[in-house]
Each structure stands twice: as C-alpha cells, then as structure tokens.
Amino acid sequence: MQHPRRPGTDPDAGWLAAVLDSAFLLLLAASLVRYLSHHPGNPRVPWVLGLSAALAVAQPAGSWLLRTRPAATGRGTAPHPDASGTGSGARAGTRSAADADRLAARRRLLPLTAVVALWVVLVLLAPSFAWCAVPLVYTALRALPARAAIPLVAALTALVVVAQARLAHTLDPTQLLVPPAVAALATAVFLYMERQAARQRALIDDLVRTRRELAATERREGTLAERERLAMEIHDTLAQGLSSQQMLLQAADRTWESDPSTARGHVRTAGSVAARNLAEARRFVHDLAPAELADGRTLDQALRALAERESGESGLPVRFLLDGVPVPLPAAAQSALLRIAQGALANVREHADATAAALTLSYLGDQVVLDIADNGLGFAPPAEGTGPDGPTGRGHGLPAMRARLRRFGGTLTVESAPGEGTVVSAAIPLETA
C-alpha cells in the first residue's frame, strides 16, 4: 500500500506497488508457515490465521485504492483568484487547496492505519511476523510526509526489536542494533532520493516555464518584426502612392475647367497609380518581391523602370545610371534597394523642390551602392534617429531605410547642405548580401 507524492505523475508507481505488495505477501506467508510449524496446537492459531488473511487482503486493497483513486491534492496548484486577482477569491482558492491537502492526508492515513493496526496485533500474538515490517516501512515513507513517517518507522522498528527479543528469549546485541540500523539506512536513502527527485522536478518545471517564456518572447519578436516589415512596406508603397494620387488629383482639380484634357490625363495617371498600389499591397501582405522585380527582372531593370515611371507621373526628370558589371544579388537585397530608391524619390518629390534627380547603381567589387541624388533645396542632415525625417519629424523614411540595410550589414549615408541638393547612398557588402 503506497502512495506516490505526486499522484498520477509517477510512471513507476505501478510496478513499485506490485513489488512491495508481493514482498509483503511473501513475508506474511513465510511467517505464517514458521508459526504453524512451531506452534501446531496453540490456541492462538485461529486468531493468527484470521489476522493473516485480513492482512493479505488489506495490504493489496489499500494499495489498489490509492493507485486507482489518487487524491486530488492542492499541492503545487495556484489559488483561484477573483476578477481582481486578490481578496475573497484568492483566500477561497487557498482554503480549497488546504482542504484538498487535508482530505488527501486522511485518505492516505486510513488504509495505512488499518494495515499497521492489524500487523501490530498479529506481532503481539506471534512475533514471527515482525519482519513484515520491512514493506510497511517503505509504505509509510511513501504514504506520509517525513515528519509523520519517521516517528511511525521508529515505532515499527521498536516493535520489531521487542518481537525478536521474545523469539530469542535472550538479549542479543545484534537484535538491538540490526533492525534500527536497517530502518535508519532505508529511511535515509529514501528521503535522500525523494529530495533529489524533488530538485529534479523543480528543475524540470523551471525548464518548462523557461521554454514557454522563450516561446512567448519569440512570438512577440515575430509579431514586432512583421509589424515593422508592414510599416516599411506601407511607407514605401501605399503612402507614396497616396501622396502621388493626391498631387495628381489636386493638379486635375486646378486644370479641370481650363484644360480638361490635361485634367483627365492626371486622373488616368492617378488611377494607374492606385491600381499599382493595390497590386503592391497584395504582394507585401504575402511577403512577395515587388512587382518591378517579378518575372526574373534584375535590379538595374527595375530601377530603370522606376526612373521612367517617376519621370512620367510626377514630371520630375529622373535618370538611371549603371556603373560596373552587375553581379547576382539575393531577392531580399534587391527588394531592399528598390524600396530605398522609391522612398528617396518620394522625399525628393515632396520636399526637395528639385528640377532633376538621378539613380546610380554601382558595383564596386566588394559592395553594391545605390545613390539617389537631386538638385533640390537640400538641408542640414541631422544625426541618425533625429531630424525632420526621424522619430521627431513627420515621417520615418530614413530610419526605415537604415532598418532595411541593417539586415544585410549595410549602411546609409546622407550628404546634403542648404541650397546644394542631396545625395542618399545605400551600400550593401556583397559578401554579406
């Protein structure tokens, strides 16, 4: 009859119960045979037989009861707080856990008490049954907490010593020393193993909790990364397209009466921009490459098409220049450089008041560099993370460009001065790319 300290979680409880029950029954049978062979006509034989039969039934029955109906102990469970997490709900949860522990203790104690009581009476009648205490010692250690099990083990050991003395009819020092030594050794080893198991369970619980926290952190980081990706894509595609549509529609409104054909051209251009932005939105939602890079087109081809389209839609002449021999680049690096070019041209269109711009893609052996230059108003470049295009200003174009380049170990350089135009350079090492 044993009870694992964590009901329902110990996979070895079943076979250990079978071993203890079998050992108890074997010792009980051996003791009964010895008693009957030495006391064939003793008037206590019927009582001994009845108590032996009762023990043979009580021990396995109690063990089976505790294995098949484990106590729902509240140990290691959290209280059930109310909506505020404190107050009466938390106190009720604590009380219910304490009540469950007391109920579990009573359920463990009653079968053990019955078995021990039957064994004590049997030993008083027939000292031959004293060594049945060995399985009972392990039963007590497993079924009860240490502060209750140790006194019970001591009492069982004392009764074994008394029974051995009655059998020998003389005082033998080994009879006084061997049972306490065996009981002390068994108790010490059992408690040590229990504490080691408790430490291992605590370590496993910590590892499981750490793994869950790590998974939650990874989910949060993935969510933030996806949010950052969508923010950059929206800034470099939808926001710029909406800005272009606004400018075109405003121009159409100004010329609607005086030059209807020009106004209709602006409206048609705004419609094409809207259609392109819709296609781009569908692509970046699915994390696909920009439309300009679809169908196997290269980065220089996409940049050339971007310059031509920008020149036609905004009226700002944009040239494209290729310097060096193109080398293959990963799709992600090509997409990043294209988005940087789109964002930089949007800044030129909205803020620079320029009359010309140029895109220059250079392959310099160890790195690829994209320069976006204009002859506009220029400005005093702020420190990284500050200024009119940083967190303190109206947009986040430059920080978004730097974030894209950081993925490939690249750098962003801004060269400008009031009245002298602006050059934005995005460089990516070819080895990193």
C-alpha positions as semicolon CSV with decimal commas, in nm:
position;residue;x (nm);y (nm);z (nm)
1;M;0,000;0,000;0,000
2;Q;0,191;0,303;-0,121
3;H;0,108;0,647;-0,246
4;P;0,332;0,849;-0,476
5;R;0,389;1,202;-0,367
6;R;0,263;1,331;-0,700
7;P;-0,044;1,123;-0,783
8;G;-0,092;1,043;-1,145
9;T;0,252;1,167;-1,248
10;D;0,483;0,882;-1,135
11;P;0,511;0,620;-1,411
12;D;0,696;0,380;-1,175
13;A;0,426;0,374;-0,906
14;G;0,253;0,070;-1,053
15;W;0,544;-0,171;-1,063
16;L;0,679;-0,049;-0,728
17;A;0,338;-0,116;-0,573
18;A;0,342;-0,467;-0,716
19;V;0,692;-0,531;-0,575
20;L;0,600;-0,405;-0,225
21;D;0,273;-0,596;-0,218
22;S;0,442;-0,915;-0,336
23;A;0,720;-0,880;-0,078
24;F;0,467;-0,824;0,198
25;L;0,262;-1,127;0,097
26;L;0,572;-1,348;0,074
27;L;0,696;-1,241;0,417
28;L;0,346;-1,286;0,556
29;A;0,324;-1,639;0,412
30;A;0,673;-1,732;0,535
31;S;0,595;-1,604;0,884
32;L;0,266;-1,794;0,889
33;V;0,436;-2,117;0,782
34;R;0,701;-2,073;1,051
35;Y;0,440;-2,006;1,317
36;L;0,227;-2,305;1,224
37;S;0,530;-2,534;1,212
38;H;0,648;-2,426;1,557
39;H;0,306;-2,396;1,726
40;P;0,078;-2,657;1,569
41;G;-0,165;-2,686;1,861
42;N;-0,150;-2,333;2,001
43;P;-0,495;-2,189;2,083
44;R;-0,391;-1,861;1,911
45;V;-0,370;-2,032;1,571
46;P;-0,726;-1,933;1,464
47;W;-0,657;-1,570;1,555
48;V;-0,326;-1,575;1,372
49;L;-0,487;-1,728;1,065
50;G;-0,768;-1,470;1,067
51;L;-0,534;-1,173;1,112
52;S;-0,303;-1,308;0,840
53;A;-0,595;-1,340;0,600
54;A;-0,712;-0,989;0,686
55;L;-0,364;-0,850;0,625
56;A;-0,334;-1,039;0,297
57;V;-0,649;-0,863;0,180
58;A;-0,600;-0,520;0,341
59;Q;-0,250;-0,450;0,210
60;P;-0,316;-0,501;-0,165
61;A;-0,666;-0,350;-0,137
62;G;-0,536;-0,031;0,022
63;S;-0,256;-0,010;-0,234
64;W;-0,501;-0,055;-0,523
65;L;-0,739;0,203;-0,377
66;L;-0,470;0,468;-0,358
67;R;-0,342;0,395;-0,709
68;T;-0,680;0,392;-0,882
69;R;-0,832;0,685;-0,689
70;P;-0,546;0,929;-0,631
71;A;-0,616;1,214;-0,401
72;A;-0,668;1,549;-0,573
73;T;-0,414;1,728;-0,364
74;G;-0,382;2,102;-0,393
75;R;-0,003;2,091;-0,356
76;G;0,170;2,286;-0,627
77;T;-0,151;2,439;-0,762
78;A;-0,224;2,805;-0,783
79;P;-0,515;2,967;-0,597
80;H;-0,816;3,073;-0,795
81;P;-0,838;3,449;-0,760
82;D;-1,145;3,650;-0,832
83;A;-1,165;3,912;-1,106
84;S;-0,927;4,144;-0,924
85;G;-0,677;3,868;-0,854
86;T;-0,692;3,938;-0,480
87;G;-0,942;3,936;-0,194
88;S;-1,203;3,672;-0,127
89;G;-1,133;3,474;-0,446
90;A;-0,765;3,425;-0,360
91;R;-0,849;3,334;0,002
92;A;-1,111;3,086;-0,117
93;G;-0,858;2,931;-0,354
94;T;-0,604;2,896;-0,072
95;R;-0,865;2,742;0,160
96;S;-0,975;2,494;-0,106
97;A;-0,614;2,387;-0,166
98;A;-0,560;2,340;0,209
99;D;-0,883;2,141;0,239
100;A;-0,776;1,920;-0,051
101;D;-0,441;1,853;0,119
102;R;-0,613;1,758;0,446
103;L;-0,854;1,529;0,262
104;A;-0,565;1,365;0,078
105;A;-0,378;1,311;0,405
106;R;-0,681;1,145;0,563
107;R;-0,729;0,918;0,263
108;R;-0,365;0,812;0,281
109;L;-0,373;0,765;0,659
110;L;-0,684;0,549;0,695
111;P;-0,569;0,246;0,487
112;L;-0,222;0,264;0,638
113;T;-0,363;0,284;0,990
114;A;-0,576;-0,026;0,931
115;V;-0,283;-0,229;0,798
116;V;-0,045;-0,120;1,076
117;A;-0,305;-0,192;1,343
118;L;-0,366;-0,545;1,211
119;W;0,009;-0,607;1,189
120;V;0,073;-0,481;1,545
121;V;-0,193;-0,713;1,688
122;L;-0,054;-1,001;1,484
123;V;0,304;-0,938;1,605
124;L;0,188;-0,924;1,965
125;L;0,025;-1,263;1,918
126;A;0,307;-1,412;1,706
127;P;0,650;-1,240;1,698
128;S;0,735;-1,443;1,385
129;F;0,551;-1,179;1,176
130;A;0,788;-0,899;1,280
131;W;0,983;-0,886;0,952
132;C;0,669;-0,798;0,759
133;A;0,755;-0,450;0,883
134;V;1,010;-0,403;0,602
135;P;0,749;-0,335;0,330
136;L;0,547;-0,136;0,581
137;V;0,843;0,094;0,639
138;Y;0,856;0,185;0,269
139;T;0,478;0,215;0,264
140;A;0,487;0,465;0,550
141;L;0,769;0,664;0,389
142;R;0,580;0,688;0,060
143;A;0,234;0,747;0,201
144;L;0,315;1,009;0,467
145;P;0,522;1,326;0,490
146;A;0,860;1,287;0,657
147;R;0,755;1,446;0,987
148;A;0,485;1,179;1,029
149;A;0,661;0,887;0,860
150;I;0,982;0,897;1,068
151;P;0,808;0,852;1,408
152;L;0,597;0,571;1,263
153;V;0,908;0,397;1,126
154;A;1,074;0,432;1,467
155;A;0,771;0,273;1,637
156;L;0,765;-0,014;1,388
157;T;1,137;-0,072;1,440
158;A;1,096;-0,077;1,817
159;L;0,822;-0,335;1,788
160;V;1,046;-0,549;1,563
161;V;1,323;-0,534;1,826
162;V;1,081;-0,641;2,100
163;A;0,945;-0,924;1,885
164;Q;1,295;-1,053;1,806
165;A;1,384;-1,046;2,174
166;R;1,074;-1,252;2,256
167;L;1,165;-1,508;1,992
168;A;1,525;-1,549;2,112
169;H;1,436;-1,549;2,486
170;T;1,777;-1,388;2,540
171;L;1,922;-1,042;2,486
172;D;2,140;-1,041;2,175
173;P;2,318;-0,711;2,084
174;T;2,261;-0,775;1,716
175;Q;1,888;-0,784;1,776
176;L;1,909;-0,439;1,932
177;L;2,129;-0,287;1,660
178;V;2,042;-0,450;1,326
179;P;1,672;-0,350;1,296
180;P;1,735;0,019;1,386
181;A;2,037;0,028;1,155
182;V;1,840;-0,120;0,865
183;A;1,547;0,113;0,928
184;A;1,773;0,419;0,957
185;L;1,958;0,328;0,637
186;A;1,636;0,268;0,444
187;T;1,483;0,592;0,573
188;A;1,791;0,800;0,496
189;V;1,828;0,661;0,144
190;F;1,458;0,704;0,072
191;L;1,446;1,064;0,197
192;Y;1,761;1,149;0,004
193;M;1,617;1,007;-0,317
194;E;1,291;1,191;-0,255
195;R;1,471;1,522;-0,213
196;Q;1,678;1,456;-0,524
197;A;1,359;1,380;-0,716
198;A;1,200;1,700;-0,582
199;R;1,500;1,901;-0,702
200;Q;1,480;1,736;-1,044
201;R;1,106;1,811;-1,064
202;A;1,173;2,173;-0,971
203;L;1,445;2,193;-1,237
204;I;1,214;2,041;-1,498
205;D;0,939;2,285;-1,400
206;D;1,185;2,573;-1,439
207;L;1,294;2,444;-1,779
208;V;0,936;2,406;-1,896
209;R;0,849;2,755;-1,770
210;T;1,160;2,899;-1,935
211;R;1,074;2,727;-2,262
212;R;0,723;2,871;-2,252
213;E;0,857;3,219;-2,176
214;L;1,108;3,185;-2,460
215;A;0,833;3,076;-2,698
216;A;0,620;3,373;-2,590
217;T;0,917;3,607;-2,640
218;E;0,981;3,464;-2,985
219;R;0,616;3,513;-3,074
220;R;0,631;3,874;-2,957
221;E;0,952;3,935;-3,151
222;G;0,799;3,777;-3,460
223;T;0,493;3,998;-3,424
224;L;0,707;4,310;-3,387
225;A;0,923;4,211;-3,684
226;E;0,616;4,155;-3,901
227;R;0,472;4,487;-3,784
228;E;0,797;4,663;-3,871
229;R;0,802;4,496;-4,214
230;L;0,446;4,603;-4,289
231;A;0,517;4,957;-4,166
232;M;0,815;4,990;-4,400
233;E;0,623;4,842;-4,694
234;I;0,329;5,074;-4,632
235;H;0,560;5,374;-4,609
236;D;0,747;5,287;-4,929
237;T;0,444;5,186;-5,138
238;L;0,096;5,283;-5,023
239;A;0,192;5,610;-4,855
240;Q;0,392;5,723;-5,156
241;G;0,118;5,615;-5,394
242;L;-0,146;5,803;-5,196
243;S;0,078;6,110;-5,196
244;S;0,117;6,086;-5,574
245;Q;-0,256;6,041;-5,622
246;Q;-0,324;6,343;-5,405
247;M;-0,086;6,560;-5,607
248;L;-0,232;6,436;-5,936
249;L;-0,590;6,488;-5,828
250;Q;-0,510;6,835;-5,699
251;A;-0,349;6,918;-6,034
252;A;-0,653;6,779;-6,214
253;D;-0,882;6,990;-6,000
254;R;-0,686;7,305;-6,079
255;T;-0,699;7,243;-6,456
256;W;-1,044;7,083;-6,476
257;E;-1,209;7,393;-6,625
258;S;-0,918;7,548;-6,814
259;D;-0,758;7,232;-6,963
260;P;-0,994;6,931;-6,941
261;S;-0,770;6,701;-7,145
262;T;-0,476;6,758;-6,910
263;A;-0,703;6,710;-6,608
264;R;-0,831;6,381;-6,746
265;G;-0,470;6,274;-6,802
266;H;-0,393;6,345;-6,438
267;V;-0,698;6,143;-6,332
268;R;-0,596;5,849;-6,552
269;T;-0,245;5,862;-6,408
270;A;-0,387;5,867;-6,054
271;G;-0,596;5,562;-6,145
272;S;-0,291;5,373;-6,268
273;V;-0,104;5,466;-5,950
274;A;-0,397;5,333;-5,744
275;A;-0,402;5,007;-5,943
276;R;-0,027;4,963;-5,897
277;N;-0,054;5,033;-5,524
278;L;-0,331;4,776;-5,492
279;A;-0,111;4,515;-5,657
280;E;0,182;4,613;-5,434
281;A;-0,038;4,587;-5,123
282;R;-0,138;4,234;-5,216
283;R;0,226;4,141;-5,275
284;F;0,369;4,276;-4,950
285;V;0,085;4,127;-4,743
286;H;0,209;3,788;-4,871
287;D;0,573;3,899;-4,831
288;L;0,639;3,874;-5,204
289;A;0,900;4,061;-5,402
290;P;0,799;4,399;-5,551
291;A;0,620;4,384;-5,883
292;E;0,918;4,554;-6,054
293;L;1,135;4,251;-5,962
294;A;0,880;3,987;-6,064
295;D;0,922;3,763;-6,369
296;G;1,301;3,741;-6,329
297;R;1,376;4,110;-6,381
298;T;1,705;4,234;-6,239
299;L;1,764;4,522;-6,003
300;D;1,902;4,756;-6,269
301;Q;1,600;4,686;-6,490
302;A;1,364;4,760;-6,200
303;L;1,544;5,084;-6,115
304;R;1,538;5,193;-6,479
305;A;1,162;5,128;-6,494
306;L;1,116;5,320;-6,166
307;A;1,304;5,622;-6,306
308;E;1,095;5,620;-6,623
309;R;0,769;5,588;-6,433
310;E;0,861;5,863;-6,186
311;S;0,951;6,093;-6,472
312;G;0,619;6,029;-6,644
313;E;0,393;6,054;-6,339
314;S;0,545;6,340;-6,138
315;G;0,707;6,542;-6,415
316;L;1,040;6,527;-6,231
317;P;1,313;6,413;-6,475
318;V;1,485;6,110;-6,322
319;R;1,785;5,946;-6,490
320;F;1,920;5,600;-6,424
321;L;2,291;5,519;-6,444
322;L;2,462;5,179;-6,411
323;D;2,827;5,165;-6,309
324;G;3,021;4,838;-6,313
325;V;2,930;4,484;-6,403
326;P;2,612;4,359;-6,228
327;V;2,651;4,056;-6,007
328;P;2,370;3,833;-5,876
329;L;2,208;3,961;-5,556
330;P;1,961;3,784;-5,327
331;A;1,599;3,875;-5,387
332;A;1,573;4,030;-5,040
333;A;1,870;4,262;-5,102
334;Q;1,732;4,369;-5,442
335;S;1,392;4,436;-5,285
336;A;1,551;4,645;-5,008
337;L;1,746;4,863;-5,253
338;L;1,440;4,912;-5,473
339;R;1,227;5,017;-5,174
340;I;1,501;5,259;-5,065
341;A;1,500;5,414;-5,412
342;Q;1,121;5,450;-5,402
343;G;1,133;5,612;-5,057
344;A;1,413;5,851;-5,150
345;L;1,236;5,963;-5,471
346;A;0,920;6,021;-5,271
347;N;1,116;6,252;-5,038
348;V;1,259;6,434;-5,341
349;R;0,914;6,476;-5,492
350;E;0,753;6,602;-5,172
351;H;1,026;6,807;-5,001
352;A;1,321;6,889;-5,226
353;D;1,156;7,115;-5,488
354;A;1,411;6,970;-5,732
355;T;1,417;7,000;-6,112
356;A;1,618;6,680;-6,172
357;A;1,717;6,360;-5,994
358;A;1,934;6,059;-6,071
359;L;1,956;5,696;-5,963
360;T;2,304;5,545;-5,983
361;L;2,363;5,174;-5,918
362;S;2,733;5,094;-5,875
363;Y;2,903;4,756;-5,839
364;L;3,236;4,830;-5,672
365;G;3,383;4,484;-5,635
366;D;3,321;4,437;-5,262
367;Q;2,990;4,620;-5,233
368;V;2,691;4,743;-5,426
369;V;2,598;5,111;-5,382
370;L;2,277;5,288;-5,477
371;D;2,295;5,670;-5,494
372;I;1,982;5,884;-5,515
373;A;2,080;6,244;-5,598
374;D;1,874;6,558;-5,659
375;N;1,943;6,929;-5,717
376;G;1,678;7,047;-5,476
377;L;1,679;7,273;-5,174
378;G;1,893;7,046;-4,959
379;F;1,903;7,052;-4,580
380;A;2,136;7,011;-4,286
381;P;2,145;6,633;-4,228
382;P;2,052;6,551;-3,868
383;A;2,215;6,290;-3,653
384;E;2,091;5,935;-3,701
385;G;1,747;5,888;-3,548
386;T;1,667;6,259;-3,528
387;G;1,567;6,540;-3,759
388;P;1,270;6,608;-3,985
389;D;1,259;6,255;-4,124
390;G;1,333;6,077;-3,798
391;P;1,120;5,999;-3,497
392;T;1,086;6,365;-3,407
393;G;0,963;6,464;-3,752
394;R;0,670;6,384;-3,975
395;G;0,788;6,053;-4,119
396;H;1,027;5,766;-4,073
397;G;1,180;5,727;-4,419
398;L;1,547;5,740;-4,323
399;P;1,509;5,512;-4,017
400;A;1,318;5,265;-4,237
401;M;1,599;5,272;-4,493
402;R;1,860;5,210;-4,223
403;A;1,649;4,923;-4,083
404;R;1,637;4,759;-4,425
405;L;2,014;4,792;-4,471
406;R;2,096;4,658;-4,125
407;R;1,958;4,320;-4,227
408;F;2,244;4,292;-4,476
409;G;2,516;4,469;-4,280
410;G;2,476;4,776;-4,498
411;T;2,499;5,148;-4,425
412;L;2,309;5,460;-4,525
413;T;2,487;5,791;-4,587
414;V;2,314;6,126;-4,638
415;E;2,513;6,414;-4,789
416;S;2,335;6,747;-4,814
417;A;2,357;7,117;-4,740
418;P;2,104;7,400;-4,774
419;G;2,082;7,502;-5,138
420;E;2,318;7,231;-5,265
421;G;2,089;6,933;-5,320
422;T;2,102;6,593;-5,155
423;V;2,270;6,258;-5,216
424;V;2,145;5,948;-5,032
425;S;2,382;5,648;-5,058
426;A;2,281;5,294;-4,963
427;A;2,569;5,043;-4,955
428;I;2,549;4,667;-4,904
429;P;2,862;4,449;-4,879
430;L;2,848;4,183;-5,149
431;E;2,981;3,911;-4,916
432;T;2,704;3,982;-4,663
433;A;2,442;4,003;-4,935
